């Protein structure tokens, strides 16, 4: 690898380890809470025609989206000379969380934020405007993967395949016909009511992404929206390059099939497989349905190397209150601190098998601020220091 790719590998490793990829759907019934990973139909899904029926799925409780998605919304509200703080507060979204790449927000609150922003700023085209000004690089490893895909077709495939790392409760798929290809997108979670501005922002973002990758303005073959027009038709034509069809089965944007194999000149083909493998590893790490301990363990592993492994952060990633998570863990005869301790011990043993990792580095990855604290903990677990353990295992 070149020095640049090695540098990017390091930072993408940090990014992918820091982001819990699962979109948790939480079902609450009385005192019982069940957990479901989002089963969005994304990997390899193809339809013969855009607008094909969205596969049925059981979605229960809360769908989430990365809080960072709201960052550009706040900026656009400011540009329109309004205070984003009051708009965010009314929507139930934390403005401060928009700067936190590890935070998730309720998807319903986020889509309501878009509707409120359009109303407060008197901008029916708010979603369209936000979409065409989105920066894919702000999406971290996910965005970099799309930007460094070899072809335009693979870029949209990767966008659909790994979108669940960004947003839950949503159907997204790359679709192909004999003459066109593109993306279909629809929020399918029954608890999300406000969808119009989000749909327009989503398709405008895809249009902007295609323009960016092709280094020129591309006119779509067609654009479909589920809702009726909320802006003047001239606005849609100006932003999207084509007049959409409305009240369609689902939202989709289609481009000429001749563009599918167009090579992305700016793509880093050395970085691309590194990014894709990391995102594949993240997807494969999703726990099984109803596996509360698996979900919590997964989150602990994400937050340890960031030195942010707290009950509050893990509970927040699961869209739960800290006390609720503590109560649920007690029904499994464990507590959060014990789970952290066990995972640290398990990972310490794994890391010590790698003779290239020094004790200080292992200590840092396990979330210890001081290597001496790690040495003390390891002696408590095994009766040996890390160095003694490694020496005896050689």
C-alpha positions in Angstrom: 0.0 0.0 0.0 1.1 3.6 -0.6 1.7 5.8 2.5 -1.6 7.6 1.7 -3.6 4.4 1.6 -2.0 3.2 4.9 -2.9 6.6 6.4 -6.5 6.3 5.2 -6.6 2.7 6.4 -5.8 3.8 9.9 -8.4 6.5 10.1 -11.1 4.4 8.4 -10.4 1.7 10.9 -11.0 4.1 13.7 -14.1 5.4 12.0 -15.6 2.0 11.3 -14.8 0.8 14.8 -16.4 3.9 16.2 -19.7 3.6 14.4 -22.2 1.0 15.6 -23.6 -0.1 12.3 -26.8 -1.7 13.5 -30.1 0.0 13.1 -31.9 -1.1 16.2 -35.7 -1.4 16.2 -37.0 -1.5 19.7 -40.3 -3.1 20.5 -41.8 -2.1 23.9 -44.8 -3.8 25.4 -45.4 -3.1 29.0 -42.2 -3.9 30.9 -40.9 -6.1 28.1 -38.6 -4.7 25.4 -37.5 -6.7 22.4 -34.7 -5.8 20.0 -34.6 -6.4 16.2 -31.8 -5.5 13.8 -33.3 -3.6 10.9 -34.0 -6.0 8.1 -33.9 -3.6 5.2 -34.0 -5.3 1.8 -30.7 -4.0 0.5 -28.0 -6.7 -0.3 -28.3 -7.7 -3.9 -31.9 -6.8 -4.3 -33.0 -6.2 -7.8 -36.4 -5.4 -9.3 -37.5 -5.7 -12.9 -39.1 -2.2 -12.9 -38.8 0.8 -10.6 -41.8 1.1 -8.5 -42.0 -2.6 -7.7 -43.7 -3.4 -4.4 -41.6 -2.9 -1.4 -41.0 -6.3 0.4 -43.0 -6.6 3.6 -41.0 -6.5 6.8 -41.9 -6.5 10.4 -40.8 -3.2 11.8 -41.5 -2.5 15.4 -40.7 0.5 17.6 -38.0 3.0 16.9 -36.0 3.4 13.7 -32.8 5.5 13.9 -30.6 7.7 11.7 -27.1 9.0 12.3 -27.4 12.3 14.1 -24.7 13.8 11.8 -27.3 13.8 9.1 -28.8 16.8 10.7 -25.6 18.9 10.5 -26.2 20.3 7.0 -29.9 20.9 7.9 -28.8 23.3 10.7 -26.4 25.1 8.4 -29.2 25.6 5.8 -31.6 26.9 8.4 -28.9 29.5 9.4 -28.4 30.5 5.8 -32.1 31.2 5.6 -31.6 33.5 8.6 -33.4 31.5 11.2 -32.3 30.0 14.5 -31.8 26.2 14.1 -31.9 25.7 17.9 -35.6 26.4 18.2 -36.5 24.3 15.2 -34.4 21.4 16.4 -36.0 21.7 19.9 -39.5 21.6 18.5 -38.7 18.5 16.5 -37.2 16.7 19.4 -33.7 16.5 17.8 -30.6 17.6 19.7 -28.6 20.3 17.8 -25.5 19.4 19.8 -25.8 15.8 18.7 -25.4 16.8 15.1 -21.7 17.3 15.9 -21.5 13.8 17.4 -20.6 11.1 14.8 -21.5 8.4 17.3 -25.0 9.5 18.2 -28.2 8.2 16.7 -31.5 10.0 16.5 -35.1 8.9 16.1 -35.9 8.7 12.4 -39.4 10.1 12.9 -38.1 13.1 14.8 -35.5 13.7 12.0 -38.0 13.6 9.2 -40.3 15.9 11.3 -37.3 18.3 11.6 -37.2 18.6 7.8 -40.9 19.4 7.6 -40.6 22.0 10.4 -37.5 23.5 8.7 -39.4 23.9 5.4 -42.3 25.5 7.3 -40.3 27.9 9.4 -38.1 29.1 6.6 -41.1 29.2 4.2 -39.1 27.0 1.8 -41.2 24.2 0.2 -38.1 23.1 -1.6 -36.0 22.8 1.6 -35.5 19.0 1.1 -34.4 19.5 -2.5 -32.0 22.3 -1.5 -30.5 20.3 1.4 -30.0 17.2 -0.9 -28.0 19.0 -3.6 -25.7 20.5 -1.0 -24.9 17.3 0.9 -21.2 16.4 1.1 -20.7 12.6 0.7 -17.4 12.9 2.5 -19.3 13.8 5.7 -20.7 10.3 5.7 -17.3 8.9 6.8 -16.2 5.5 5.6 -19.6 4.9 4.0 -19.3 8.1 1.9 -15.7 7.4 1.0 -16.6 4.0 -0.2 -19.2 5.4 -2.6 -16.8 8.1 -3.8 -14.1 5.6 -4.4 -16.2 3.0 -6.2 -14.7 2.0 -9.6 -17.8 2.8 -11.6 -21.0 4.7 -11.3 -23.0 1.5 -11.2 -20.9 0.1 -8.3 -21.2 3.4 -6.5 -25.0 3.1 -6.4 -24.8 -0.6 -5.6 -22.6 0.2 -2.6 -24.9 3.1 -1.5 -27.8 0.7 -1.4 -25.9 -2.2 0.1 -24.4 -0.3 3.1 -27.1 2.3 3.7 -28.4 0.5 6.7 -25.2 1.6 8.5 -26.7 5.1 8.2 -30.4 4.8 8.5 -32.9 2.1 9.7 -36.6 1.4 8.9 -36.0 2.1 5.2 -36.2 0.3 1.9 -33.4 1.2 -0.5 -32.3 -0.8 -3.5 -30.3 -0.4 -6.7 -32.7 -1.2 -9.6 -32.1 -2.0 -13.3 -34.2 -2.2 -16.4 -32.9 -2.9 -19.9 -32.5 0.8 -20.5 -32.0 2.4 -17.1 -30.7 2.0 -13.6 -31.0 3.9 -10.4 -32.2 3.8 -6.8 -35.5 3.3 -5.2 -36.0 4.6 -1.7 -38.9 4.6 0.8 -39.2 4.8 4.6 -41.2 1.8 5.5 -41.3 2.1 9.3 -45.0 2.6 10.3 -44.1 5.1 13.1 -42.6 7.6 10.7 -45.3 10.0 9.4 -43.4 12.9 7.8 -41.8 11.6 4.6 -42.1 14.1 1.8 -39.2 16.4 2.5 -37.0 13.4 3.4 -37.9 11.8 0.1 -37.0 14.9 -1.9 -33.8 15.4 0.0 -32.8 11.7 -0.6 -33.4 11.7 -4.4 -31.8 15.2 -4.7 -28.8 13.8 -2.9 -28.5 10.9 -5.3 -28.7 13.3 -8.3 -26.0 15.5 -6.7 -23.8 12.4 -6.1 -24.1 11.2 -9.7 -23.3 14.7 -11.0 -20.3 14.7 -8.7 -19.0 11.4 -9.8 -19.5 12.1 -13.5 -18.0 15.6 -13.1 -20.9 17.1 -15.0 -24.6 17.6 -14.7 -26.5 14.5 -15.6 -30.1 14.5 -16.5 -32.1 11.5 -15.1 -34.3 9.4 -17.3 -37.1 9.7 -14.7 -37.9 10.7 -11.1 -40.8 9.3 -9.1 -42.2 10.5 -5.8 -44.8 8.9 -3.6 -46.3 12.2 -2.6 -48.0 15.0 -4.5 -46.0 18.1 -5.5 -45.0 20.4 -2.6 -43.0 22.9 -4.8 -43.5 24.5 -8.2 -42.8 22.2 -11.1 -40.2 24.6 -12.3 -38.2 24.1 -9.1 -38.1 20.3 -9.6 -37.0 20.8 -13.1 -34.3 23.2 -12.1 -32.9 21.0 -9.3 -33.4 17.5 -10.8 -33.2 18.3 -14.5 -36.5 16.5 -15.2 -40.1 17.0 -14.2 -41.0 14.2 -11.7 -44.0 11.9 -11.7 -46.0 12.2 -8.4 -48.2 9.8 -6.4 -46.2 6.8 -7.6 -45.8 3.5 -5.7 -42.4 4.6 -4.3 -39.7 7.1 -4.7 -37.0 6.4 -7.3 -34.5 8.1 -9.6 -33.4 6.4 -12.8 -30.5 7.2 -15.1 -29.5 5.9 -18.6 -28.0 2.4 -18.5 -25.2 3.7 -20.7 -23.8 5.5 -17.6 -23.6 2.3 -15.4 -20.1 1.3 -16.4 -18.7 4.8 -16.5 -15.4 4.8 -14.6 -15.0 7.2 -11.7 -11.7 9.0 -12.5 -11.1 10.3 -9.0 -11.6 6.8 -7.4 -8.7 5.4 -5.3 -8.8 1.8 -6.3 -6.3 0.8 -3.6 -8.4 2.4 -0.9 -11.7 1.0 -2.2 -11.3 -2.7 -1.2 -10.0 -1.6 2.3 -13.2 0.4 2.8 -15.5 -2.2 1.5 -14.0 -5.0 3.6 -14.4 -2.9 6.8 -18.0 -2.2 6.0 -18.6 -5.8 5.2 -17.0 -6.8 8.5 -19.3 -4.3 10.3 -22.4 -5.7 8.6 -21.4 -9.3 9.4 -21.0 -8.3 13.1 -24.8 -7.5 13.5 -26.2 -9.6 16.3 -29.1 -12.0 15.9 -32.7 -11.0 16.5 -33.7 -10.4 20.2 -30.1 -10.9 21.3 -29.8 -8.1 23.8 -26.5 -9.2 25.2 -25.1 -9.5 21.6 -26.2 -5.9 20.9 -24.7 -4.5 24.1 -21.4 -6.5 23.5 -21.2 -5.2 20.0 -21.6 -1.6 21.2 -19.0 -2.1 23.9 -16.5 -3.2 21.3 -17.2 -0.1 19.3 -16.8 2.4 22.1 -13.8 0.9 24.0 -11.0 2.1 21.6 -12.7 5.5 21.6 -12.5 5.7 25.4 -16.2 6.4 25.4 -17.5 3.1 26.7 -20.1 4.3 29.2 -23.5 2.9 30.0 -25.0 6.2 28.8 -23.4 6.0 25.4 -24.3 2.3 24.8 -27.9 2.9 26.0 -28.2 5.9 23.7 -26.9 3.9 20.7 -29.7 1.4 21.4 -32.3 4.3 21.7 -32.8 3.4 25.4 -32.5 5.2 28.7 -29.7 4.1 30.9 -32.0 2.8 33.6 -34.0 0.8 31.1 -30.8 -0.9 29.8 -29.7 -1.7 33.3 -33.0 -3.2 34.2 -33.0 -5.4 31.0 -29.4 -6.6 31.7 -30.4 -7.7 35.2 -33.0 -10.0 33.7 -30.0 -11.7 32.0 -28.2 -11.9 35.3 -25.5 -9.5 34.4 -24.6 -5.8 34.7 -23.0 -3.4 32.3 -19.7 -3.2 34.2 -19.2 -7.0 34.2 -19.8 -7.1 30.5 -17.2 -4.4 29.9 -14.7 -6.3 32.1 -15.3 -9.6 30.3 -15.0 -8.1 26.9 -11.7 -6.4 27.9 -10.3 -9.7 29.1 -11.4 -11.5 26.0 -9.9 -8.9 23.7 -6.7 -8.5 25.7 -6.0 -12.2 25.3 -6.6 -11.9 21.5 -4.4 -8.8 21.2 -1.5 -10.4 23.1 -1.4 -13.2 20.6 -0.2 -10.5 18.1 3.5 -10.0 18.9 3.5 -6.8 16.9 1.2 -5.0 19.3 2.9 -3.5 22.3 1.3 -3.3 25.7 0.7 0.5 25.5 -1.2 0.0 22.2 -3.3 -2.8 23.6 -4.1 -0.8 26.7 -5.3 2.1 24.6 -7.5 -0.1 22.4 -9.2 -1.5 25.5 -10.1 2.0 26.7 -7.5 2.3 29.5 -6.1 5.8 30.1 -2.9 4.4 31.7 -1.1 1.2 30.8 -0.6 0.5 34.5 -4.3 0.2 34.9 -4.4 -2.5 32.2 -1.5 -4.4 33.7 -3.2 -4.4 37.1 -6.5 -5.6 35.6 -4.8 -8.3 33.6 -3.0 -9.6 36.7 -6.4 -9.7 38.4 -7.9 -11.8 35.6 -5.0 -14.2 35.0 -2.6 -13.9 37.9 0.1 -12.8 35.4 1.2 -9.5 33.8 0.5 -9.1 30.1 4.3 -9.6 29.3 4.4 -12.8 31.3 1.3 -14.1 29.6 2.7 -13.4 26.1 6.1 -14.9 26.9 4.5 -18.2 28.2 2.3 -18.4 25.1 5.2 -18.2 22.7 
